């Protein structure tokens, strides 16, 4: 149930409804009279495919959706004004949206609120107290973006992810999950570096999927090109040595390592090597074995990745299983980088028993397939 109140951020509600539907939700909308003066209800009716509630009548739709035994799995109020927050917190029910909220609180249907107001309104001590009161009652909040003296509604992507997290399978709930993504960067001198090819996209998709499945998520991120979702906080690293120090102090239930970690690093030269002095030779030294360290600090599943180029399927399998045995992994995800193009990938997931599952498609769907294998096992 999508509740829309009278903030100018209501102009985003059509896009929000469509994104929720794209992720599998059946969206029904209720709008306050103030919201209806900003966005016409017909727009939300078109977006959701359902009639939009704009006033209360004898059908008592609020009981059908948020009453005892109601159909709603979640009441999402986005955007929510500070006025609506305070009314719900103090038991005032004088709008369509507050009526749905009052009933949801009475029946225990989850409520998720995405505030949008001026900064002075959201920092009003009374509103702050009302937010705290609702949190104490179990109401969830998506923190706004503090910009231009405003508490702007969170990005739609963040709202959708939080909604999926509440309504999804939650099969990673209570699990400490670490995802290590991106590439290491090894300095040649104070200007130049050597690195591996990696956009970080697969790792970030794995992080997003873990968040949506309810994980207690931690992300470590090296050099990357993919955009980091606004609700994911990442700890940055550059070199394999820095990553090794981080790995020595981690405690995780599940650790997934799609990071492109350099196997060798040059001895760094101070300053900048002159560009006109002729050929330069680099002496490369092996970097620390990160997976070995992570094995000591990962309670349940440790997942490694094996990237090769131009190899036959049988050879890819042989190399993947060799890594699984060498690093004592629970799963290894193997691929030929020649088959990776943009958001498309082709992978094979192997477990300790040698069972495998292949997938070709978007990296977002590949991430879901990997997590399904980790949580539920590889079929076969």
C-alpha contacts under 8 A as a table, 3 or more apart, distances in Angstrom:
res1	aa1	res2	aa2	distance
1	X	27	X	5.97
1	X	28	X	4.97
1	X	29	X	5.74
1	X	30	X	7.38
1	X	65	X	7.55
1	X	72	X	6.02
1	X	73	X	7.73
1	X	74	X	6.08
1	X	75	X	4.73
1	X	76	X	6.05
2	X	17	X	7.82
2	X	27	X	6.66
2	X	28	X	5.98
2	X	29	X	4.63
2	X	30	X	6.21
2	X	75	X	6.06
2	X	76	X	4.94
2	X	77	X	5.85
2	X	78	X	7.04
3	X	29	X	5.91
3	X	30	X	4.94
3	X	31	X	5.89
3	X	32	X	7.96
3	X	75	X	6.99
3	X	76	X	5.94
3	X	77	X	4.36
3	X	78	X	6.17
3	X	79	X	7.72
3	X	97	X	5.71
4	X	10	X	6.44
4	X	13	X	7.26
4	X	29	X	7.47
4	X	30	X	6.32
4	X	31	X	4.82
4	X	32	X	6.47
4	X	35	X	6.18
4	X	77	X	5.92
4	X	78	X	5.54
4	X	79	X	5.74
4	X	80	X	6.85
4	X	97	X	7.20
5	X	10	X	6.88
5	X	31	X	6.11
5	X	32	X	5.29
5	X	33	X	7.91
5	X	34	X	6.45
5	X	35	X	4.81
5	X	77	X	7.59
5	X	78	X	7.26
5	X	79	X	5.98
5	X	80	X	5.56
5	X	81	X	6.45
5	X	84	X	7.53
5	X	97	X	7.23
6	X	10	X	6.76
6	X	32	X	6.79
6	X	33	X	7.58
6	X	34	X	4.46
6	X	35	X	4.01
6	X	36	X	7.67
6	X	37	X	7.88
6	X	38	X	7.15
6	X	79	X	7.79
6	X	80	X	7.59
6	X	81	X	6.67
7	X	10	X	5.61
7	X	34	X	8.00
7	X	35	X	6.86
7	X	79	X	6.44
7	X	80	X	7.06
7	X	81	X	6.04
7	X	116	X	6.50
7	X	117	X	6.93
8	X	11	X	6.21
8	X	38	X	6.84
9	X	12	X	5.75
9	X	13	X	7.63
9	X	79	X	6.10
9	X	116	X	6.78
9	X	152	X	7.65
9	X	153	X	6.63
10	X	13	X	5.29
10	X	35	X	6.54
10	X	38	X	6.87
10	X	39	X	6.68
10	X	78	X	7.48
10	X	79	X	5.98
11	X	14	X	7.09
11	X	38	X	7.02
11	X	39	X	6.08
12	X	15	X	5.54
12	X	16	X	6.18
13	X	16	X	4.85
13	X	17	X	6.03
13	X	44	X	7.52
13	X	78	X	7.29
13	X	79	X	7.81
14	X	17	X	5.19
14	X	18	X	6.34
14	X	43	X	6.73
14	X	44	X	5.67
14	X	47	X	5.95
15	X	18	X	5.13
15	X	19	X	6.19
15	X	47	X	7.98
16	X	19	X	5.15
16	X	20	X	6.23
16	X	156	X	6.04
16	X	160	X	7.63
17	X	20	X	5.19
17	X	21	X	6.22
17	X	27	X	6.57
17	X	44	X	7.68
17	X	47	X	6.43
17	X	48	X	6.44
18	X	21	X	5.05
18	X	22	X	6.08
18	X	47	X	6.09
18	X	48	X	7.12
19	X	22	X	4.93
19	X	23	X	6.40
19	X	160	X	7.08
20	X	23	X	5.16
20	X	24	X	6.58
20	X	25	X	5.42
20	X	26	X	7.87
20	X	27	X	7.30
20	X	160	X	6.16
21	X	24	X	5.04
21	X	25	X	4.57
21	X	26	X	6.08
21	X	27	X	6.66
21	X	48	X	7.72
22	X	25	X	7.22
23	X	164	X	7.91
26	X	48	X	7.65
27	X	48	X	5.70
27	X	50	X	7.91
28	X	48	X	6.41
28	X	50	X	6.21
28	X	51	X	7.67
28	X	52	X	7.02
29	X	44	X	7.13
29	X	45	X	7.92
29	X	48	X	7.60
29	X	50	X	7.79
29	X	51	X	7.74
29	X	52	X	5.26
29	X	53	X	6.43
30	X	52	X	5.70
30	X	53	X	4.55
30	X	54	X	6.06
30	X	96	X	6.83
30	X	97	X	6.27
31	X	34	X	7.94
31	X	35	X	5.80
31	X	36	X	6.27
31	X	41	X	7.59
31	X	52	X	7.29
31	X	53	X	6.21
31	X	54	X	5.17
31	X	96	X	6.66
31	X	97	X	6.39
32	X	35	X	5.14
32	X	36	X	6.34
32	X	54	X	6.17
32	X	55	X	7.77
32	X	95	X	5.99
32	X	96	X	5.52
32	X	97	X	5.90
33	X	36	X	5.05
33	X	37	X	6.57
33	X	54	X	6.62
33	X	55	X	7.82
33	X	95	X	7.65
34	X	37	X	5.32
34	X	38	X	6.95
35	X	38	X	5.23
35	X	39	X	6.20
36	X	39	X	5.21
36	X	40	X	5.40
36	X	41	X	6.13
36	X	54	X	7.46
37	X	40	X	6.79
39	X	43	X	7.17
40	X	43	X	5.69
40	X	44	X	7.44
41	X	44	X	5.31
41	X	45	X	6.17
41	X	52	X	6.26
41	X	54	X	7.60
42	X	45	X	4.86
42	X	46	X	6.07
42	X	52	X	7.76
43	X	46	X	5.19
43	X	47	X	6.20
44	X	47	X	4.81
44	X	48	X	5.92
44	X	49	X	8.00
44	X	52	X	6.87
45	X	48	X	5.37
45	X	49	X	5.47
45	X	50	X	5.38
45	X	51	X	5.45
45	X	52	X	5.70
46	X	49	X	5.43
46	X	50	X	7.54
53	X	56	X	7.38
53	X	96	X	7.66
54	X	96	X	6.74
55	X	96	X	6.05
56	X	59	X	7.89
56	X	60	X	6.74
56	X	61	X	7.74
56	X	96	X	6.48
57	X	60	X	6.02
60	X	63	X	5.68
60	X	64	X	6.89
61	X	64	X	4.94
61	X	65	X	6.25
62	X	65	X	5.28
62	X	66	X	5.52
62	X	67	X	6.49
62	X	99	X	6.99
62	X	100	X	5.40
62	X	103	X	7.39
63	X	66	X	5.19
63	X	67	X	3.85
63	X	68	X	6.99
63	X	70	X	6.46
63	X	100	X	7.93
63	X	103	X	7.22
64	X	67	X	5.91
64	X	69	X	7.86
64	X	70	X	5.16
64	X	71	X	6.49
65	X	70	X	4.45
65	X	71	X	4.74
65	X	72	X	5.04
66	X	69	X	7.65
66	X	70	X	4.73
66	X	71	X	6.77
66	X	72	X	5.89
66	X	100	X	6.13
66	X	101	X	7.85
66	X	103	X	5.62
66	X	104	X	5.03
66	X	107	X	7.25
66	X	109	X	6.90
67	X	70	X	4.87
67	X	103	X	5.52
67	X	104	X	6.59
67	X	106	X	7.79
67	X	107	X	6.29
68	X	107	X	5.72
69	X	107	X	7.97
72	X	75	X	6.96
72	X	109	X	7.30
73	X	109	X	6.44
73	X	110	X	7.05
73	X	167	X	7.49
74	X	109	X	6.06
74	X	110	X	5.07
74	X	111	X	5.89
74	X	112	X	7.37
74	X	167	X	7.78
75	X	100	X	7.91
75	X	101	X	7.32
75	X	104	X	7.32
75	X	109	X	7.20
75	X	110	X	6.28
75	X	111	X	4.77
75	X	112	X	6.24
76	X	111	X	5.90
76	X	112	X	4.77
76	X	113	X	5.93
76	X	114	X	7.78
77	X	80	X	5.61
77	X	111	X	7.61
77	X	112	X	6.26
77	X	113	X	4.86
77	X	114	X	6.16
78	X	113	X	6.22
78	X	114	X	4.92
78	X	115	X	6.89
78	X	153	X	7.69
79	X	113	X	7.50
79	X	114	X	5.41
79	X	115	X	5.61
79	X	116	X	5.69
79	X	153	X	6.38
80	X	84	X	6.19
80	X	85	X	6.82
80	X	113	X	6.45
80	X	114	X	5.78
80	X	115	X	4.58
80	X	116	X	5.81
81	X	84	X	5.25
81	X	85	X	6.45
81	X	115	X	5.90
81	X	116	X	5.62
81	X	117	X	5.79
82	X	85	X	5.03
82	X	86	X	6.20
82	X	115	X	6.96
82	X	116	X	7.43
82	X	117	X	6.38
82	X	121	X	6.48
82	X	122	X	6.31
82	X	127	X	6.65
83	X	86	X	5.26
83	X	87	X	6.17
84	X	87	X	5.08
84	X	88	X	6.20
84	X	98	X	6.94
85	X	88	X	5.39
85	X	89	X	6.20
85	X	127	X	7.50
85	X	130	X	6.95
85	X	131	X	6.91
86	X	89	X	5.05
86	X	90	X	6.16
86	X	127	X	6.17
86	X	130	X	5.64
86	X	131	X	7.61
87	X	90	X	5.29
87	X	91	X	6.01
87	X	92	X	4.71
87	X	93	X	6.80
87	X	98	X	7.27
88	X	91	X	5.19
88	X	92	X	5.92
88	X	93	X	7.12
88	X	98	X	6.15
88	X	101	X	6.83
88	X	102	X	6.76
89	X	92	X	7.71
89	X	130	X	5.53
89	X	131	X	7.45
89	X	133	X	6.49
89	X	134	X	5.81
90	X	130	X	7.67
91	X	102	X	7.16
92	X	98	X	7.49
93	X	98	X	5.20
93	X	99	X	5.54
93	X	102	X	7.03
94	X	98	X	6.59
94	X	99	X	7.09
95	X	98	X	5.29
95	X	99	X	6.26
96	X	99	X	5.22
96	X	100	X	6.61
97	X	100	X	5.26
97	X	101	X	6.31
98	X	101	X	4.82
98	X	102	X	5.95
99	X	102	X	5.17
99	X	103	X	6.37
100	X	103	X	5.33
100	X	104	X	6.12
101	X	104	X	4.97
101	X	105	X	6.10
101	X	111	X	7.55
102	X	105	X	5.29
102	X	106	X	6.30
103	X	106	X	4.92
103	X	107	X	6.23
104	X	107	X	5.21
104	X	108	X	5.79
104	X	109	X	4.88
104	X	110	X	7.06
104	X	111	X	7.25
105	X	108	X	5.26
105	X	109	X	6.48
105	X	110	X	7.74
105	X	111	X	7.77
106	X	109	X	7.96
110	X	138	X	7.77
110	X	139	X	6.86
110	X	140	X	7.96
111	X	138	X	7.94
111	X	139	X	5.25
111	X	140	X	6.20
112	X	139	X	6.16
112	X	140	X	4.74
112	X	141	X	5.66
112	X	142	X	7.37
112	X	163	X	7.83
113	X	139	X	7.50
113	X	140	X	6.21
113	X	141	X	4.77
113	X	142	X	6.21
114	X	141	X	5.99
114	X	142	X	5.04
114	X	143	X	6.91
114	X	144	X	6.89
114	X	153	X	6.07
114	X	154	X	6.73
114	X	159	X	7.54
115	X	141	X	7.70
115	X	142	X	7.29
115	X	143	X	7.28
115	X	144	X	6.11
115	X	151	X	7.35
115	X	152	X	7.38
115	X	153	X	5.72
115	X	154	X	7.92
116	X	144	X	6.70
116	X	150	X	7.85
116	X	151	X	5.51
116	X	152	X	4.90
116	X	153	X	4.61
117	X	121	X	6.36
117	X	122	X	6.53
117	X	150	X	6.18
117	X	151	X	5.29
117	X	152	X	6.42
117	X	153	X	7.94
118	X	121	X	5.34
118	X	122	X	6.61
118	X	149	X	6.48
118	X	150	X	4.27
118	X	151	X	5.53
118	X	152	X	7.72
119	X	122	X	5.29
119	X	123	X	6.09
119	X	146	X	7.32
119	X	149	X	5.33
119	X	150	X	4.37
119	X	151	X	5.03
120	X	123	X	5.16
120	X	124	X	6.00
120	X	149	X	7.76
120	X	150	X	7.76
121	X	124	X	5.18
121	X	127	X	7.17
122	X	127	X	6.03
122	X	128	X	6.59
122	X	151	X	7.00
123	X	127	X	6.80
123	X	128	X	6.09
124	X	127	X	5.28
124	X	128	X	6.15
125	X	128	X	4.97
125	X	129	X	6.08
126	X	129	X	5.07
126	X	130	X	6.20
127	X	130	X	4.90
127	X	131	X	6.15
128	X	131	X	5.16
128	X	132	X	6.27
129	X	132	X	5.03
129	X	133	X	6.09
130	X	133	X	4.87
130	X	134	X	6.21
131	X	134	X	5.19
131	X	135	X	6.17
132	X	135	X	5.02
132	X	136	X	6.20
133	X	136	X	5.10
133	X	137	X	6.48
134	X	137	X	4.94
134	X	138	X	6.48
134	X	139	X	5.34
134	X	140	X	7.99
135	X	138	X	5.07
135	X	139	X	4.86
135	X	140	X	6.20
135	X	141	X	7.65
136	X	139	X	7.28
142	X	154	X	6.83
142	X	159	X	7.05
142	X	162	X	7.77
143	X	153	X	7.93
143	X	154	X	6.60
144	X	151	X	5.34
144	X	152	X	5.33
144	X	153	X	4.98
144	X	154	X	4.81
145	X	150	X	7.79
145	X	151	X	5.51
145	X	152	X	4.94
145	X	153	X	6.27
145	X	154	X	5.66
146	X	149	X	6.92
146	X	150	X	5.73
146	X	151	X	4.71
146	X	152	X	6.21
147	X	150	X	5.33
147	X	151	X	6.50
147	X	152	X	6.79
154	X	158	X	6.46
154	X	159	X	6.60
155	X	158	X	5.27
155	X	159	X	6.46
155	X	230	X	7.68
156	X	159	X	5.03
156	X	160	X	6.11
157	X	160	X	5.20
157	X	161	X	6.13
157	X	229	X	7.76
158	X	161	X	5.10
158	X	162	X	6.14
158	X	229	X	7.54
158	X	230	X	6.72
158	X	231	X	5.95
159	X	162	X	5.20
159	X	163	X	6.14
160	X	163	X	5.02
160	X	164	X	6.15
161	X	164	X	5.11
161	X	165	X	6.06
161	X	208	X	7.85
161	X	211	X	7.77
161	X	212	X	5.98
162	X	165	X	4.91
162	X	166	X	6.34
162	X	212	X	6.94
163	X	166	X	5.20
163	X	167	X	6.20
164	X	167	X	5.07
164	X	168	X	5.11
164	X	212	X	5.56
164	X	213	X	7.78
165	X	168	X	5.43
165	X	170	X	6.94
165	X	211	X	6.58
165	X	212	X	4.02
165	X	213	X	5.65
165	X	214	X	5.52
166	X	170	X	7.60
166	X	212	X	7.78
166	X	214	X	7.55
167	X	170	X	7.72
168	X	212	X	6.75
168	X	213	X	6.10
168	X	214	X	7.96
169	X	213	X	5.95
170	X	173	X	5.23
170	X	212	X	7.54
170	X	213	X	4.48
170	X	214	X	4.80
170	X	215	X	7.68
171	X	213	X	5.87
171	X	214	X	6.88
171	X	375	X	7.29
172	X	175	X	5.39
172	X	210	X	7.02
172	X	213	X	5.44
172	X	214	X	5.21
172	X	215	X	4.74
172	X	216	X	7.96
172	X	375	X	7.83
173	X	213	X	6.85
173	X	214	X	4.45
173	X	215	X	4.94
173	X	216	X	7.06
174	X	214	X	7.46
174	X	215	X	6.26
174	X	216	X	6.37
175	X	215	X	5.43
175	X	216	X	5.79
175	X	252	X	7.97
175	X	253	X	5.95
175	X	254	X	7.28
176	X	215	X	6.38
176	X	216	X	4.86
176	X	217	X	6.18
176	X	218	X	7.67
176	X	251	X	7.95
176	X	252	X	5.12
176	X	253	X	5.07
176	X	254	X	6.42
177	X	210	X	7.54
177	X	215	X	6.17
177	X	216	X	5.96
177	X	217	X	5.00
177	X	218	X	6.16
177	X	252	X	5.90
177	X	253	X	6.03
177	X	254	X	4.86
177	X	255	X	5.85
177	X	256	X	7.84
178	X	217	X	6.12
178	X	218	X	4.85
178	X	219	X	5.78
178	X	220	X	7.59
178	X	252	X	6.39
178	X	254	X	6.32
178	X	255	X	4.72
178	X	256	X	6.27
179	X	203	X	6.73
179	X	206	X	7.31
179	X	207	X	6.13
179	X	217	X	7.78
179	X	218	X	6.44
179	X	219	X	4.95
179	X	220	X	6.36
179	X	255	X	5.96
179	X	256	X	4.92
179	X	257	X	5.99
179	X	258	X	7.73
180	X	203	X	6.77
180	X	219	X	5.92
180	X	220	X	4.76
180	X	221	X	6.01
180	X	255	X	7.84
180	X	256	X	6.41
180	X	257	X	4.91
180	X	258	X	6.33
180	X	259	X	5.59
181	X	200	X	5.47
181	X	202	X	7.73
181	X	203	X	4.65
181	X	204	X	6.80
181	X	219	X	7.52
181	X	220	X	6.25
181	X	221	X	4.98
181	X	222	X	6.29
181	X	257	X	6.59
181	X	258	X	5.56
181	X	259	X	4.18
181	X	260	X	7.42
182	X	198	X	5.98
182	X	199	X	6.34
182	X	200	X	4.12
182	X	201	X	7.86
182	X	203	X	7.02
182	X	221	X	5.48
182	X	222	X	4.44
182	X	223	X	5.16
182	X	224	X	5.02
182	X	258	X	7.58
182	X	259	X	4.89
182	X	260	X	6.10
183	X	195	X	6.77
183	X	196	X	5.95
183	X	197	X	7.20
183	X	198	X	5.84
183	X	199	X	7.89
183	X	200	X	7.24
183	X	221	X	7.84
183	X	222	X	4.99
183	X	223	X	4.94
183	X	224	X	6.65
183	X	238	X	7.77
183	X	259	X	5.62
183	X	260	X	4.48
183	X	261	X	5.75
183	X	262	X	7.68
184	X	195	X	6.04
184	X	196	X	7.04
184	X	222	X	5.65
184	X	223	X	6.30
184	X	237	X	7.37
184	X	238	X	5.15
184	X	239	X	4.98
184	X	240	X	5.90
184	X	259	X	7.86
184	X	260	X	6.54
184	X	261	X	5.30
184	X	262	X	6.07
185	X	193	X	6.28
185	X	194	X	5.98
185	X	195	X	4.80
185	X	196	X	7.69
185	X	222	X	7.74
185	X	223	X	6.96
185	X	238	X	5.17
185	X	239	X	5.12
185	X	240	X	7.64
185	X	262	X	7.70
186	X	193	X	5.37
186	X	194	X	5.28
186	X	195	X	6.21
186	X	238	X	7.33
186	X	239	X	5.42
186	X	240	X	7.55
186	X	262	X	7.74
186	X	265	X	5.78
186	X	266	X	7.08
187	X	190	X	6.82
187	X	191	X	7.60
187	X	192	X	6.01
187	X	193	X	4.18
187	X	194	X	6.37
187	X	265	X	7.79
187	X	266	X	7.10
187	X	268	X	5.90
188	X	191	X	7.49
188	X	192	X	5.36
188	X	193	X	5.03
188	X	194	X	6.84
188	X	266	X	5.95
188	X	267	X	6.74
188	X	268	X	4.82
188	X	269	X	6.22
189	X	192	X	5.49
189	X	193	X	7.08
189	X	268	X	5.16
189	X	269	X	4.59
189	X	270	X	5.71
189	X	271	X	5.98
189	X	272	X	5.55
189	X	273	X	6.73
190	X	268	X	7.92
190	X	269	X	7.31
190	X	270	X	6.28
190	X	271	X	5.19
190	X	272	X	5.73
191	X	271	X	7.60
191	X	272	X	6.09
192	X	272	X	7.89
194	X	265	X	7.81
195	X	262	X	6.76
196	X	260	X	6.08
196	X	261	X	7.30
196	X	262	X	6.64
197	X	260	X	7.34
198	X	201	X	7.93
198	X	223	X	7.80
198	X	224	X	6.53
198	X	225	X	7.77
198	X	259	X	7.91
198	X	260	X	6.39
199	X	202	X	7.93
199	X	223	X	7.73
199	X	224	X	4.74
199	X	225	X	4.61
199	X	226	X	5.60
200	X	203	X	5.41
200	X	204	X	6.24
200	X	221	X	7.92
200	X	222	X	7.97
200	X	223	X	7.53
200	X	224	X	4.93
200	X	225	X	6.42
200	X	226	X	5.84
200	X	259	X	7.27
201	X	204	X	5.18
201	X	205	X	6.12
201	X	224	X	7.81
201	X	225	X	7.58
201	X	226	X	5.23
201	X	227	X	7.96
201	X	343	X	7.77
201	X	363	X	7.45
202	X	205	X	5.13
202	X	206	X	6.21
202	X	258	X	7.09
202	X	363	X	5.81
202	X	364	X	7.48
202	X	367	X	7.05
203	X	206	X	5.03
203	X	207	X	6.21
203	X	257	X	7.70
203	X	258	X	5.65
203	X	259	X	7.05
204	X	207	X	4.87
204	X	208	X	6.12
204	X	226	X	7.78
204	X	228	X	6.96
205	X	208	X	5.06
205	X	209	X	6.13
205	X	363	X	6.75
205	X	364	X	5.39
205	X	367	X	5.91
206	X	209	X	5.15
206	X	210	X	6.13
206	X	364	X	7.54
206	X	367	X	4.90
206	X	368	X	7.39
206	X	371	X	7.73
207	X	210	X	5.10
207	X	211	X	6.20
207	X	217	X	7.42
207	X	219	X	7.03
208	X	211	X	5.14
208	X	212	X	6.21
208	X	229	X	7.90
208	X	232	X	7.91
209	X	212	X	5.07
209	X	213	X	6.20
209	X	364	X	7.92
209	X	367	X	6.65
209	X	368	X	6.35
209	X	371	X	7.73
210	X	213	X	5.06
210	X	214	X	6.54
210	X	215	X	5.50
210	X	217	X	7.03
210	X	371	X	7.55
211	X	214	X	5.28
211	X	215	X	5.25
211	X	216	X	7.31
211	X	217	X	6.26
212	X	215	X	7.44
218	X	233	X	7.59
218	X	234	X	7.09
219	X	232	X	7.64
219	X	233	X	6.88
219	X	234	X	4.85
219	X	235	X	6.21
220	X	234	X	5.38
220	X	235	X	4.65
220	X	236	X	5.71
220	X	237	X	7.01
221	X	224	X	7.56
221	X	234	X	6.00
221	X	235	X	6.00
221	X	236	X	4.88
221	X	237	X	6.16
222	X	236	X	5.77
222	X	237	X	5.07
222	X	238	X	5.56
222	X	259	X	7.73
223	X	237	X	7.98
223	X	238	X	6.92
228	X	232	X	6.94
229	X	232	X	5.61
230	X	233	X	7.67
237	X	242	X	6.19
237	X	243	X	6.15
238	X	242	X	6.59
238	X	243	X	7.44
239	X	242	X	5.21
239	X	243	X	6.38
240	X	243	X	4.94
240	X	244	X	6.09
240	X	261	X	6.44
240	X	262	X	6.58
240	X	287	X	6.35
240	X	288	X	6.85
240	X	290	X	7.91
241	X	244	X	5.03
241	X	245	X	6.47
241	X	287	X	7.03
241	X	288	X	6.69
242	X	245	X	5.26
242	X	246	X	6.48
243	X	246	X	5.09
243	X	247	X	6.11
243	X	290	X	7.42
244	X	247	X	4.99
244	X	248	X	6.30
244	X	288	X	6.58
244	X	289	X	7.75
244	X	290	X	5.71
244	X	293	X	7.46
245	X	248	X	5.31
245	X	249	X	7.13
246	X	249	X	5.69
246	X	250	X	6.68
247	X	250	X	5.37
247	X	290	X	6.94
247	X	293	X	6.29
247	X	294	X	5.81
247	X	297	X	7.94
248	X	293	X	6.23
248	X	294	X	7.20
248	X	297	X	7.56
249	X	297	X	7.78
250	X	294	X	7.60
250	X	297	X	6.07
250	X	298	X	7.95
251	X	297	X	5.26
251	X	298	X	6.20
251	X	299	X	7.72
252	X	255	X	6.39
252	X	297	X	6.52
252	X	298	X	4.95
252	X	299	X	6.18
252	X	300	X	7.97
253	X	298	X	5.46
253	X	299	X	4.65
253	X	300	X	5.04
253	X	301	X	6.76
254	X	298	X	6.19
254	X	299	X	6.86
254	X	300	X	5.62
254	X	301	X	4.81
254	X	302	X	5.90
254	X	303	X	7.93
255	X	294	X	7.69
255	X	298	X	6.49
255	X	301	X	6.44
255	X	302	X	4.96
255	X	303	X	6.18
256	X	302	X	6.09
256	X	303	X	4.69
256	X	304	X	6.39
257	X	303	X	6.09
257	X	304	X	5.24
257	X	305	X	6.48
258	X	304	X	6.59
258	X	305	X	5.41
259	X	305	X	7.93
262	X	265	X	6.86
262	X	287	X	6.96
263	X	286	X	5.79
263	X	287	X	5.43
263	X	288	X	7.95
264	X	284	X	5.58
264	X	285	X	5.20
264	X	286	X	4.41
264	X	287	X	5.25
265	X	284	X	5.13
265	X	285	X	5.37
265	X	286	X	6.43
265	X	287	X	6.32
266	X	282	X	6.06
266	X	283	X	5.54
266	X	284	X	4.36
266	X	285	X	6.19
267	X	282	X	7.47
267	X	283	X	6.42
267	X	284	X	6.73
267	X	285	X	7.47
269	X	272	X	7.26
269	X	273	X	7.26
274	X	277	X	5.91
275	X	278	X	7.24
289	X	292	X	5.68
289	X	293	X	6.93
290	X	293	X	5.26
290	X	294	X	6.20
291	X	294	X	4.96
291	X	295	X	6.05
291	X	304	X	7.48
291	X	327	X	6.10
292	X	295	X	5.23
292	X	296	X	6.98
292	X	327	X	5.68
292	X	328	X	7.83
293	X	296	X	5.54
293	X	297	X	7.01
294	X	297	X	5.19
294	X	298	X	5.99
294	X	302	X	7.73
295	X	298	X	5.37
295	X	302	X	6.70
295	X	327	X	7.54
295	X	328	X	7.16
295	X	329	X	7.58
298	X	301	X	6.87
298	X	302	X	6.52
301	X	329	X	7.53
301	X	330	X	5.58
301	X	331	X	7.51
301	X	374	X	7.25
302	X	329	X	5.38
302	X	330	X	5.44
302	X	331	X	6.68
303	X	329	X	6.01
303	X	330	X	6.04
303	X	331	X	4.83
303	X	332	X	5.52
303	X	333	X	7.45
304	X	324	X	7.48
304	X	329	X	6.67
304	X	331	X	6.50
304	X	332	X	4.75
304	X	333	X	6.36
305	X	320	X	7.97
305	X	332	X	5.36
305	X	333	X	4.67
305	X	334	X	5.74
306	X	319	X	7.64
306	X	320	X	5.83
306	X	323	X	7.55
306	X	332	X	6.90
306	X	333	X	6.11
306	X	334	X	4.58
306	X	335	X	6.51
307	X	334	X	5.84
307	X	335	X	5.22
307	X	336	X	5.89
307	X	337	X	6.31
308	X	311	X	6.74
308	X	316	X	7.05
308	X	334	X	7.80
308	X	335	X	6.36
308	X	336	X	4.93
308	X	337	X	6.13
309	X	336	X	5.05
309	X	337	X	5.44
309	X	338	X	6.00
310	X	336	X	6.57
310	X	337	X	7.91
310	X	338	X	6.67
311	X	315	X	6.10
311	X	316	X	6.16
311	X	336	X	7.03
312	X	315	X	5.22
312	X	316	X	6.21
313	X	316	X	5.02
313	X	317	X	6.20
314	X	317	X	5.15
314	X	318	X	6.24
315	X	318	X	5.00
315	X	319	X	6.21
316	X	319	X	5.28
316	X	320	X	6.07
316	X	334	X	7.01
316	X	335	X	7.38
316	X	336	X	7.67
317	X	320	X	5.06
317	X	321	X	6.10
317	X	334	X	7.55
318	X	321	X	5.39
318	X	322	X	6.14
319	X	322	X	5.04
319	X	323	X	6.31
320	X	323	X	5.24
320	X	324	X	6.27
320	X	332	X	6.45
320	X	333	X	7.50
320	X	334	X	6.05
320	X	350	X	7.74
321	X	324	X	4.85
321	X	325	X	6.21
321	X	332	X	7.49
321	X	350	X	7.44
321	X	354	X	7.41
322	X	325	X	5.27
322	X	326	X	6.02
323	X	326	X	5.00
323	X	327	X	5.93
323	X	328	X	7.98
323	X	329	X	7.77
323	X	332	X	7.71
324	X	327	X	5.62
324	X	328	X	5.66
324	X	329	X	4.77
324	X	330	X	7.07
324	X	331	X	6.80
324	X	332	X	6.04
324	X	352	X	7.32
325	X	328	X	5.03
325	X	329	X	6.59
326	X	329	X	7.88
329	X	332	X	6.84
329	X	352	X	7.46
330	X	351	X	5.90
330	X	352	X	5.67
331	X	349	X	6.93
331	X	350	X	5.56
331	X	351	X	4.49
331	X	352	X	6.46
331	X	374	X	7.55
332	X	349	X	5.92
332	X	350	X	5.34
332	X	351	X	6.62
333	X	347	X	6.47
333	X	348	X	5.70
333	X	349	X	4.54
333	X	350	X	6.37
334	X	347	X	5.61
334	X	348	X	5.24
334	X	349	X	6.44
334	X	350	X	7.89
335	X	339	X	7.72
335	X	346	X	6.20
335	X	347	X	4.79
335	X	348	X	6.42
336	X	339	X	5.72
336	X	340	X	7.31
336	X	346	X	7.48
336	X	347	X	7.76
337	X	340	X	5.18
338	X	341	X	7.80
339	X	345	X	6.30
339	X	346	X	6.13
340	X	343	X	7.80
340	X	344	X	5.78
340	X	345	X	4.50
340	X	346	X	6.51
341	X	344	X	5.22
341	X	345	X	6.50
342	X	345	X	7.87
343	X	362	X	5.52
343	X	363	X	5.62
344	X	360	X	7.48
344	X	361	X	5.33
344	X	362	X	4.57
344	X	363	X	5.81
345	X	360	X	5.80
345	X	361	X	5.64
345	X	362	X	6.13
345	X	363	X	5.94
345	X	366	X	7.59
346	X	358	X	7.58
346	X	359	X	5.74
346	X	360	X	4.23
346	X	361	X	6.53
347	X	358	X	5.75
347	X	359	X	5.39
347	X	360	X	6.42
347	X	366	X	7.69
348	X	356	X	6.49
348	X	357	X	5.54
348	X	358	X	4.24
348	X	359	X	6.33
349	X	356	X	5.32
349	X	357	X	5.16
349	X	358	X	6.31
349	X	370	X	7.18
349	X	373	X	7.84
349	X	378	X	7.68
350	X	353	X	7.95
350	X	354	X	5.81
350	X	355	X	5.61
350	X	356	X	4.49
350	X	357	X	6.82
350	X	378	X	7.51
351	X	354	X	5.38
351	X	355	X	5.63
351	X	356	X	6.70
351	X	378	X	6.82
352	X	355	X	7.44
355	X	378	X	6.47
355	X	379	X	7.42
355	X	380	X	6.55
356	X	378	X	6.44
356	X	379	X	7.59
356	X	380	X	7.96
357	X	378	X	6.50
357	X	379	X	7.19
359	X	366	X	6.75
359	X	369	X	7.81
360	X	366	X	7.42
361	X	365	X	6.78
361	X	366	X	6.74
362	X	365	X	5.33
362	X	366	X	6.18
363	X	366	X	4.78
363	X	367	X	6.09
364	X	367	X	5.19
364	X	368	X	6.59
365	X	368	X	5.05
365	X	369	X	6.27
366	X	369	X	5.02
366	X	370	X	6.19
367	X	370	X	5.10
367	X	371	X	6.27
368	X	371	X	5.21
368	X	372	X	6.15
369	X	372	X	5.09
369	X	373	X	6.30
370	X	373	X	5.15
370	X	374	X	6.29
371	X	374	X	4.97
371	X	375	X	6.06
372	X	375	X	5.26
372	X	376	X	5.56
372	X	377	X	6.95
373	X	376	X	5.34
373	X	377	X	4.38
373	X	378	X	4.89
373	X	379	X	7.86
374	X	377	X	5.60
374	X	378	X	7.61
